[in-house]
Amino acid sequence: MQKEWFYFFLVILTIFLSVTRIIGLSSPSKHYFDEVYHAFTAQEMFKGNQASWEWWNTPPSGFAYEWTHPPLAKLGMVLGLKLAGNSPLGWRLPGAILGILSGFLVYLITQRLTSNHTTSLLALFLYTFDGLPLVMSRIGMNDIYLVFFILSTFYFLLSKRQFLASVAFGLALASKWSAIYFLPMFIYYVWRTPYYLLIPPIIYLIAYLPFLLTHPLTQFIELQKQMWWYHTGLKATHSYSSPAITWPIMFRPVWAFVEYLKSSIANIYIQGNPVIWWAGLLAVGYQTLRRRITLPLILYWLFLIPWIVSPRIMFLYHYFPSLVFMYIILAQTFRPRPWFILLVIVGFLFFSPRYFGFPIPNQFLNYLVWLPSWR
């Protein structure tokens, strides 16, 4: 690809990536899906409510104090609330920014691995035109924080900047415990300098500083135990949960929001672009069966296999960390064809009502349901 065309497409993708993450971010105008946990708790932290850190308190009806995950994502939302006000824009803005930056990290990682601008641009294109990263960037939850810091960790490791990688890995752990699945890759890069292994736990503790300054150490330890018991003993059921083995085919999207209007309906589903996902499944299968072991393929499976054997309730968005490496695998495996690029764009536009919550006439709803399990 000529340099002029490369920069042209990079600028176009950057604009589209940014606009789709930011535009209309205040809609829906109220908490939806797991915002009633994450964003609500961030609001209570913003108000200085100490109960938001403690597992034993009773929340208002319809909400819950979110203590089952580390606090970094909620602290990020608190920052957004300070910058943009106590509003949906406030608690969603930091995640949207991280969603944009995550796309650039996908590009930079691919460039590090392949030294090929076309392949790197294709990986960024796939991230930009997929639905699940878009929806998860526009909702006040912790998954985009996890993905951003995991990608940051990997990029810094590839760049031989182990200190920054250690800090980023600590921030990932302070966002969500499932960052621990990256630990084998982290150890592989830093085992010659094992003192870097001390940095992530320190960063994790720093994220809990507001709690540690107001509670005894024994309560911090008990909180970690409560988190462990919650995630290992959770027996809850949910109509939109799905086993991890079904995620690559996008068997069960998650219905996150609905608004019934007079002759139309607005839905938000946490789901992907089937053109990308099903092509990506072929690429992953091809590389796995051919034993073309690459770092993105290793990371794809590192973040998926633990969920396959996990006994707890799971949802499609838990596939997100594997998904970002699937874009790289797909970009590495198949050369970009104009017809495939066009199919991806058409797929994105076709399903965009389910990504953004655009109202559509009731009679057209069935066209967006390609599998019975998508309802």
C-alpha angles and dihedrals in degrees: 000000000000115000093242093054091044093056091044093055091042091055092047092050092046092053093046093046092051097043095049091052097046109031115098091001092152090066124123088045094211139043114292134184112340093354084091084071109028103031093037091053090048089054091051090049088050089055090050094247105162091200089073089073097046127084097207099064127103113233127211116280113283094021138076136202105247106222097136092090130046114272106243097099091048090049088052089054090049088058089051091050090053092050101040103021134255095306142102089272089055098053094040101043098078091052091049091053091049088049090057093046091048089061091055090048090054087054095046093047091050090049090051091050100042108018084217119126094197093053091046092049090050091053090052090047092053092050092047096050098043120100105217097060088046095053093042090051091054100049129076098247135115101245097089089052090054093048094046094052093043090053089046091052093051093046093051091048091052088048091052092241097134098168092056089044090054092050091047091049090052089052090050091053089047088055100048135348093231087078084084088081087074091059097097090056091046092051091048090060101039106033091106089059102035094173086080086070088069094060100069094055089049091052089048091054092047089057087060094049094113088056096042092052093056104032135053119257090249090064091050089053090047090051090055089050091050090051091050093048091048095053097040097041102038109131098171123134129214130186091229099046118113138187115257094240088069097051099088091060091044091235098164121027116194118248103221106166142013135181119183115213131182099275102354141051134219118212135175116201126183097229141122139238104277092211090061097038097049093044088047091052089055091049093049091046092048094050093043096049092044089048091234092160110196131165093252090051091051091050092046090058095038089061096041108041096062089056091050090060096036116114096206129094112280139191136202093255090066084074090067098098091051091044096062089057090046089064089057092046091051092047090049095046105048129038112235113263123194091234092053092048089051092048091052092051093046090048091052094048093044094054097035093105087064092048099047102026095245111173113246129184113271093239091062097052095094092059089069093052107083095163127034088237090062093076 
